[in-house]
Amino acid sequence: MAGRKAAGAKTGGRKKALAEPVRIRIKKNDTVKVIAGKDKGKTGRVLEVNQDTGRILVEGVQMIKRHTRPNPAKQIKGGIAEKESSIHASNVMVMTPGGVPTRIGYKVEKEGGVSRRTRIARKTGETLK
């Protein structure tokens, strides 16, 4: 059994993609509030949305330290750099323009034979950009 992984061995820190992509209603540049985890209560702007893993990158939330080795050939200075890590989409709520955390709903509007879905805030009914 030498050299073989055990049945429940970790994947080496790699994020596995879900069986099928999750439909995330949060979009890039939305302002969100963290509702669970170590950064609970923080607000930030969404930088990136990953549909495959169901995770999002929020500005200033879930900060991690990355140790980098200097590489003069690539102009990398090296040292300890802090950057954002992804957070699961279920742990955040979208903020309305008034600053109220809310769930997202959709409203279908018909404009001259063309139907458009617009995102609305479930709590206040406002349209979200």
Backbone as a ProteinNet text record, in pm:
[ID]
protein_1_A
[PRIMARY]
MAGRKAAGAKTGGRKKALAEPVRIRIKKNDTVKVIAGKDKGKTGRVLEVNQDTGRILVEGVQMIKRHTRPNPAKQIKGGIAEKESSIHASNVMVMTPGGVPTRIGYKVEKEGGVSRRTRIARKTGETLK
[TERTIARY]
81.4	0	85.7	214.8	302	280.4	271.7	257.1	112.2	17.6	-122.9	-190.5	-285.1	-358.8	-468.2	-495.8	-605.5	-737.7	-842.8	-973.4	-1023.8	-1001.4	-1052.9	-945.8	-837.8	-725.8	-765.7	-702	-730.7	-681.3	-735.6	-699.6	-579.2	-508.4	-388.3	-417.7	-531.4	-563.8	-629.5	-647	-712	-862.2	-926.2	-1071.3	-1132.9	-1221.9	-1287.8	-1409.9	-1432	-1551.7	-1670.8	-1786.7	-1908.1	-1953.9	-2043.1	-2090.7	-2148.5	-2231.9	-2283.6	-2276.3	-2254.7	-2238.1	-2360.5	-2334.2	-2440.4	-2479.4	-2608.3	-2653.1	-2641.8	-2543.4	-2520.7	-2587.4	-2670.9	-2743.9	-2662.1	-2550	-2462.9	-2377.6	-2360.5	-2282	-2159.2	-2064.5	-1944.5	-1984.2	-1913.1	-1933.8	-2055.3	-2124.9	-2230.8	-2165.7	-2235.3	-2190.1	-2258.9	-2179.9	-2235.1	-2193.3	-2270.5	-2239.5	-2219.9	-2112.7	-2083.5	-2172.9	-2246.3	-2340.5	-2293.8	-2183.2	-2132.3	-1981.5	-1915.2	-1770.9	-1692.4	-1561	-1474.4	-1485.6	-1529.8	-1544.1	-1689.3	-1771.2	-1913.9	-1932.2	-2020.1	-2048.5	-1975.3	-1869.8	-1794.2	-1871	-1850.1	-1909.5	-1797.9	-1824.9	-1723.5	-1783.2	-1702.2	-1743.2	-1698.2	-1782.8	-1750.9	-1653	-1537.7	-1434.9	-1446.3	-1492.5	-1495.1	-1600.6	-1669.1	-1769	-1729.1	-1720	-1683.9	-1805.5	-1872.9	-1993.4	-1960.2	-1840.1	-1804.4	-1792.5	-1732.4	-1712.8	-1815.9	-1895.9	-1997.2	-1938.1	-1824.3	-1755.2	-1736	-1721.9	-1700.6	-1582.6	-1522.3	-1409.6	-1459.1	-1450.1	-1499.3	-1381.1	-1381.7	-1273.3	-1260.3	-1141.8	-1113.5	-1169.3	-1218.3	-1277.2	-1197.3	-1181.8	-1110.5	-965.4	-896.3	-758.6	-665.3	-573.1	-474.8	-336.3	-235.6	-97.5	-31.4	35.9	102.1	251.8	334.4	479.5	536.4	604.9	662	812.9	880	1025.1	1063.3	1167.4	1208.5	1255.5	1216.8	1259	1292.3	1420.1	1459	1427.2	1424.8	1396.8	1254.1	1161.9	1021	980.9	1078.6	1055.9	962.3	978.1	900.7	988.3	940.8	1021.2	1031.4	922.8	923.6	881	853.4	808.7	670.8	602.7	470	367	281.2	176.5	40.5	-47	-183.1	-276.9	-364.3	-461.6	-591.8	-697.6	-827.9	-835.4	-910.9	-940.6	-1091	-1134.8	-1276.4	-1359.1	-1487	-1582.2	-1704.4	-1771.8	-1886.8	-2000.2	-2069	-2174.1	-2289.7	-2310.1	-2419.7	-2390.9	-2266.4	-2228.5	-2236.3	-2292.2	-2305.5	-2447.4	-2485.9	-2613.8	-2587.6	-2663.6	-2648.5	-2705.8	-2637	-2684.9	-2762.1	-2874.4	-2951.1	-2880.1	-2915.8	-2854.1	-2872.9	-2977.1	-3000.4	-2917.8	-2849	-2762.5	-2830.7	-2934.7	-3006.1	-2969.4	-2920.3	-2891.7	-3021.5	-3025.5	-3149.3	-3120.9	-3224.2	-3215.7	-3250.7	-3223	-3246	-3363.9	-3452.4	-3563	-3556.6	-3645.5	-3649.7	-3790.5	-3798.5	-3926.8	-3917.5	-4017.1	-4017.1	-4097.9	-4034.4	-4100.7	-4106	-4222.9	-4237.3	-4229	-4135	-4116.7	-4129.6	-4246	-4267.9	-4241.1	-4291.3	-4272.5	-4145.6	-4054	-3929.9	-3943.7	-3927.5	-3936.2	-3795.9	-3779.4	-3650.1	-3666.2	-3567.1	-3566.3	-3481.1	-3535.4	-3457.7	-3446.8	-3331	-3309.9	-3374	-3445.1	-3505.3	-3465.6	-3468.4	-3441.9	-3571.7	-3565.5	-3684.7	-3740.1	-3651.4	-3695.6	-3765.1	-3705.7	-3757.3	-3829.4	-3804.7	-3868	-3793.5	-3681.7	-3603.1	-3537.9	-3514.3	-3440.3	-3291.3	-3218.9	-3074.8	-3008.6	-2898.9	-2830.8	-2769.2
-119.7	0	125.9	111.1	226.9	310.3	441.3	530.5	552.5	483.3	501.2	588.6	668.3	753.8	674.1	711	647.9	690.3	619.2	643.4	785.9	841.7	975	1082.3	1062.6	1157.3	1291	1396.5	1531.6	1547.2	1646.1	1666.7	1757.9	1787.2	1868.9	2017.3	2061.4	2202.9	2254.7	2170.8	2215.2	2219	2321.1	2333.7	2247.8	2159.3	2075	2147	2135.2	2192.2	2106.5	2169.7	2097	2016.9	1921.1	1834.7	1917.4	2014.6	2106.3	2247.5	2347.1	2484.2	2533	2605	2659.5	2795.9	2826.1	2956	3057.1	3143.6	3246.1	3374.3	3431.6	3552.3	3678.9	3664.9	3778.6	3804.7	3932.3	3969.1	4049.5	4061.7	4141.3	4286.4	4353.4	4492.6	4513.7	4407.3	4421.6	4451.5	4525.8	4544.8	4440	4362	4253.1	4265.6	4201.2	4196.2	4050.2	4020.7	3884.3	3851.5	3739.6	3703.9	3584.1	3519.8	3404.2	3393.1	3337.1	3315.5	3414.4	3410.4	3493.3	3642.1	3677.1	3817.1	3864.3	3801	3834.2	3982.3	4048.6	4190.1	4282.6	4235	4318.8	4335.6	4449.6	4472.6	4497.4	4465.6	4486	4468.5	4501.8	4493.1	4358.4	4294.9	4165.7	4188.1	4119	4131.5	4022.5	3904.4	3790.7	3690.5	3626.9	3524.6	3397.1	3285.6	3157.4	3064.6	3045.5	2962.1	2814.1	2770.8	2629.2	2581.4	2663.8	2624.1	2685.1	2780.8	2844.3	2943.7	3001.6	3092.4	3229.3	3333.3	3468.4	3531.5	3632.3	3705.6	3843.7	3877.8	4005.8	4089.2	4216.3	4308.6	4326.3	4296.7	4317.5	4211.5	4100.7	3994.2	3866.1	3785.7	3658.2	3678.2	3771	3802.4	3688.6	3650.6	3547.4	3603.4	3542	3584.3	3485.6	3538.2	3455.5	3487.2	3386.9	3405.6	3381.4	3482.3	3468.7	3484.9	3405.6	3411.1	3515.3	3594.4	3693.8	3627.3	3686.3	3636.2	3757.3	3796	3915.5	3905.4	3785.9	3769.7	3813.3	3793.1	3830.1	3956.6	4029.4	4151.5	4127.5	4013.3	3985.2	4016.3	4106.1	4151.8	4045.6	3976.5	3874.3	3930.8	3842.2	3881.1	3823.8	3884	3837.2	3933.6	3882.6	3964.9	3919.8	4017.4	3985	4001.2	3902.7	3913.2	3845.7	3871.9	3815.8	3670.4	3592	3455.2	3445.9	3343.6	3334.1	3292.1	3326.1	3293.3	3233.3	3140.8	3076.4	3176.8	3166.9	3263.5	3261.4	3149.9	3141.8	3221.5	3265	3338.1	3489.4	3537.8	3681.9	3717	3842.8	3895.7	4026.1	4050.3	4172.4	4289.6	4405	4526.8	4610.2	4666.3	4756.9	4891.9	4979.4	5112.6	5187.2	5154.2	5216.3	5154.2	5043.6	4980.5	4871.8	4808.6	4702	4568.4	4469	4338.1	4267.1	4206.5	4146.2	4028.2	3945.6	3840	3900.5	3825.4	3876.9	3803.7	3880.6	3824.5	3875.1	3825.4	3868.6	3912.1	4013.2	4061.4	4064.3	4005.6	4002	4121.1	4203.2	4319.9	4302.1	4331.5	4321.6	4461.3	4475.7	4604.1	4580.3	4608.9	4596.1	4457.1	4355.5	4218.6	4152.5	4229.4	4174.1	4167.4	4048.6	4035.9	4039	4119	4133.1	4098.6	4026.8	3996.7	4100.2	4165.1	4260.9	4209.4	4230.6	4187.7	4288.3	4238.2	4326.7	4279.4	4372.5	4339.4	4286.6	4169.6	4108.5	4189.4	4253.3	4326.8	4458.1	4533.7	4667.6	4679.1	4586.1	4591.6	4679.5	4740.4	4826.3	4742.2	4801.8	4730.9	4745.3	4635.7	4635.8	4650.5	4723.2	4746.2	4621.1
0	0	0	-9.9	-8.9	-134.4	-117.3	-231.2	-274.2	-213.2	-248.9	-144.6	-189.4	-96.7	-27.4	96.4	168.9	106.2	136.8	73.8	97.3	214.4	245.3	246.8	173	174.9	115.3	166.4	115.2	-28.1	-96.3	-237.5	-254.1	-149.3	-161.8	-169.5	-115.5	-112.6	-238	-340.2	-462.4	-442.7	-497.8	-490.5	-600	-560.2	-659.5	-713.7	-842.4	-903.6	-866	-851.4	-818.7	-939.6	-916.2	-1024.3	-1139.1	-1105.8	-1207.9	-1151.7	-1236.1	-1187.4	-1109.8	-1000.4	-917.6	-973.9	-973.6	-1022.5	-909.4	-919.9	-818.2	-864.7	-780.2	-817.3	-794.3	-726.3	-698.8	-822	-856.1	-972.9	-931.1	-1024.2	-1002.1	-975.6	-886.6	-845.4	-755.4	-712.9	-612.1	-478	-392.4	-255.3	-170.2	-96	-16.6	129.4	217	359.4	397.8	471.6	514.2	633.5	625.2	731.5	813.1	773.3	847.5	829.3	929.3	920.4	1005.5	992.6	1077.3	1045.4	924.8	885	889.6	972.2	981.9	1014.5	937.9	959.5	864.4	799.2	705.7	575.2	509.8	378.6	278.8	153.9	49.7	-87.4	-187.5	-327.2	-383.7	-464.5	-524.9	-639.5	-634.3	-736.4	-842.5	-802	-893.4	-846.8	-942.4	-912	-985.3	-911.8	-970.7	-964.8	-1078.3	-1084.7	-1062.8	-1102.3	-1092.7	-948.8	-861.3	-721.7	-628.6	-677	-592.9	-494.4	-527.8	-437	-502.3	-418.3	-468.2	-397	-459.7	-403.8	-365.8	-236.5	-186.2	-139.5	-176	-143.8	8.1	62.8	203.9	297.7	243.1	325.4	304.2	410.8	406.9	362.5	429.5	393.7	437.1	346	375.6	347.7	410.5	388.3	292.8	191.2	91.4	95.8	124.6	129.4	-9.6	-62.7	-197	-193.2	-275.2	-284.1	-389.4	-365.7	-465.7	-595.1	-709.2	-839.8	-927.4	-931.8	-1007.9	-1157.6	-1212.8	-1354.7	-1389	-1295.4	-1318	-1242.2	-1188.5	-1111.5	-992	-923.5	-803.6	-683.5	-598.2	-486	-376.1	-348.1	-243.7	-110.5	-16.7	115.9	145	242.2	281.9	225.3	139	77	129	155.8	198.4	80.7	61.1	-46.4	-5.2	-83.7	-52.6	-96.5	-21.1	-58.8	-82.3	-152.6	-186	-64.9	-69	36.2	-32.7	34	-29.3	-45.9	-157.8	-192	-92.8	-22.9	73.7	200.4	219.4	340.1	324.3	213.2	192.2	149	175.1	128.1	55.3	-50.7	-128.8	-50.4	-58.1	7.7	-93.7	-50.4	-135.7	-138.7	-232.4	-233.9	-101.2	-25.9	104.4	215.5	188.8	288.8	369.7	315.1	384.8	321	400.3	340.8	304.5	185.9	137.2	46	25.7	-73.9	-208.7	-315.7	-450.4	-513	-574.4	-650.3	-792.3	-876.4	-1015.6	-1051.4	-1136.8	-1186.3	-1337.7	-1404.6	-1551.2	-1601.2	-1683.3	-1741.3	-1892.2	-1949.4	-2095.1	-2154.4	-2248.2	-2316.5	-2466.7	-2521.6	-2665.7	-2719.7	-2653.1	-2700	-2649.2	-2590.1	-2535.3	-2384	-2327.7	-2182.2	-2121.8	-2016.8	-1949.4	-1802	-1750	-1607	-1536.2	-1435.4	-1357.1	-1214.7	-1155	-1016	-922.4	-822.1	-721.9	-582.9	-486.1	-346.4	-285.6	-225.8	-169.1	-51.3	24.6	143.6	109.5	16.9	-10.9	-145.2	-236.7	-367.2	-467	-426.6	-516.3	-625.6	-740	-844.3	-816.1	-837	-818	-954.1	-958.9	-1087.3	-1141.9
[MASK]
+++++++++++++++++++++++++++++++++++++++++++++++++++++++++++++++++++++++++++++++++++++++++++++++++++++++++++++++++++++++++++++++++

